[in-house]
Amino acid sequence: MLKKIRKTIKKAAPKAIEKISWGMPTFWQGKNVIHFAVFKKHIGICPGDITEIPFKQRLKNYSTTKGSIHFPLDKSIDYDLIADITRFRVKTVCGK
């Protein structure tokens, strides 16, 4: 799952540099675009403050915090949602 998430993010943010930040794999493009990590019961995607992103309806079935989305390990991962959030973050970070 993590390899597919990494590939999904890389495709959605092809100019981003991969690095480790906050102890997590991170895609960076002048600023942090998105982090991801596996935890005991979920995979966390951390795109920064998600209170203003236009995906609230699509996120309603996931546990979220101000800066993260939790994809339960016992359910299928919505890779399209991850790609859309990543593309949104690239536009936000790059000021487009």
Beta strands, then each sheet from edge to edge (+ up, - down):
strand 1: 17-21
strand 2: 24-28
strand 3: 32-38
strand 4: 42-46
strand 5: 63-64
strand 6: 69-72
sheet 1: 1+ 2- 3+ 4- 6+ 5-
end
